[in-house]
């Protein structure tokens, strides 16, 4: 089942989100926990932020990583130098592994882009042994992504055609308080806990902030790329004005919150 995330290039994704997922990965790993000799599955590996952070733990026996996007899989394979890591293209809703194959299954910034996210959670639980851990994190799009909400809110002020896309962004699966926890419980996981994780997205300039979107990355980037030139120019100028907020262009920092959830397989 495909992700609803738009991918133009691995490098573009790195600028848009990969650099922030690298900051979030250690926090999800701490929340999920690790033990020596673990076999760990990374579901929706993207360009490898979580898998390569996991590889910094020397005692892990195996790190398997999957992603639906061949662009991401190729990029992650190209970066991999750790023999414990295997990377392949696969569907999060139909994982190509036997039951009870792993000690933990982790997913970073994927589930909110899977149309039937409950199937992905069920698959993660299936491939983890009894008493193993399933854990995931997704962005709190509505209340926790100030930098990204500023983009969307600015765009819809100038183009009402973007209103359905903003609604979809704000209310994607698993992004509301308690939603992942209820889903984990519905898939039969036990001792389910939900928390929030905070990072800061630090940008050097407006181009650092807007450039990946302007190049067509992600859902908003795909929309912006399809605008006629006049509307595109107006939106570019308005987003710049929102970013600069009356001060010269330069560094800006935005608080960014993710929901994280973990549960035990029974």
Secondary structure as the mmCIF struct_conf table of DSSP 4:
data_model
#
loop_
_struct_conf.conf_type_id
_struct_conf.id
_struct_conf.beg_label_comp_id
_struct_conf.beg_label_asym_id
_struct_conf.beg_label_seq_id
_struct_conf.end_label_comp_id
_struct_conf.end_label_asym_id
_struct_conf.end_label_seq_id
STRN STRN1 UNK A 3 UNK A 3
BEND BEND1 UNK A 4 UNK A 4
BEND BEND2 UNK A 8 UNK A 8
HELX_RH_AL_P HELX_RH_AL_P1 UNK A 10 UNK A 13
HELX_RH_PI_P HELX_RH_PI_P1 UNK A 14 UNK A 18
HELX_RH_AL_P HELX_RH_AL_P2 UNK A 19 UNK A 32
TURN_TY1_P TURN_TY1_P1 UNK A 36 UNK A 37
STRN STRN2 UNK A 39 UNK A 43
BEND BEND3 UNK A 44 UNK A 44
TURN_TY1_P TURN_TY1_P2 UNK A 46 UNK A 48
HELX_RH_AL_P HELX_RH_AL_P3 UNK A 49 UNK A 54
TURN_TY1_P TURN_TY1_P3 UNK A 55 UNK A 56
BEND BEND4 UNK A 57 UNK A 57
TURN_TY1_P TURN_TY1_P4 UNK A 58 UNK A 59
BEND BEND5 UNK A 61 UNK A 61
STRN STRN3 UNK A 62 UNK A 67
BEND BEND6 UNK A 68 UNK A 68
HELX_RH_AL_P HELX_RH_AL_P4 UNK A 70 UNK A 79
TURN_TY1_P TURN_TY1_P5 UNK A 83 UNK A 84
STRN STRN4 UNK A 85 UNK A 89
STRN STRN5 UNK A 91 UNK A 91
TURN_TY1_P TURN_TY1_P6 UNK A 92 UNK A 93
STRN STRN6 UNK A 94 UNK A 94
BEND BEND7 UNK A 96 UNK A 97
TURN_TY1_P TURN_TY1_P7 UNK A 99 UNK A 100
STRN STRN7 UNK A 102 UNK A 108
BEND BEND8 UNK A 109 UNK A 109
HELX_RH_3T_P HELX_RH_3T_P1 UNK A 111 UNK A 113
STRN STRN8 UNK A 114 UNK A 114
TURN_TY1_P TURN_TY1_P8 UNK A 115 UNK A 116
HELX_RH_AL_P HELX_RH_AL_P5 UNK A 117 UNK A 127
STRN STRN9 UNK A 128 UNK A 139
TURN_TY1_P TURN_TY1_P9 UNK A 141 UNK A 143
BEND BEND9 UNK A 144 UNK A 144
STRN STRN10 UNK A 145 UNK A 145
HELX_RH_AL_P HELX_RH_AL_P6 UNK A 146 UNK A 158
HELX_RH_3T_P HELX_RH_3T_P2 UNK A 160 UNK A 162
HELX_RH_AL_P HELX_RH_AL_P7 UNK A 163 UNK A 170
TURN_TY1_P TURN_TY1_P10 UNK A 171 UNK A 171
TURN_TY1_P TURN_TY1_P11 UNK A 173 UNK A 174
BEND BEND10 UNK A 176 UNK A 176
TURN_TY1_P TURN_TY1_P12 UNK A 177 UNK A 178
HELX_RH_AL_P HELX_RH_AL_P8 UNK A 179 UNK A 186
TURN_TY1_P TURN_TY1_P13 UNK A 187 UNK A 188
STRN STRN11 UNK A 190 UNK A 203
BEND BEND11 UNK A 204 UNK A 205
HELX_RH_AL_P HELX_RH_AL_P9 UNK A 206 UNK A 214
TURN_TY1_P TURN_TY1_P14 UNK A 215 UNK A 216
HELX_RH_AL_P HELX_RH_AL_P10 UNK A 218 UNK A 225
TURN_TY1_P TURN_TY1_P15 UNK A 226 UNK A 226
BEND BEND12 UNK A 227 UNK A 227
HELX_RH_AL_P HELX_RH_AL_P11 UNK A 229 UNK A 244
TURN_TY1_P TURN_TY1_P16 UNK A 245 UNK A 246
BEND BEND13 UNK A 247 UNK A 247
BEND BEND14 UNK A 249 UNK A 249
STRN STRN12 UNK A 252 UNK A 264
#
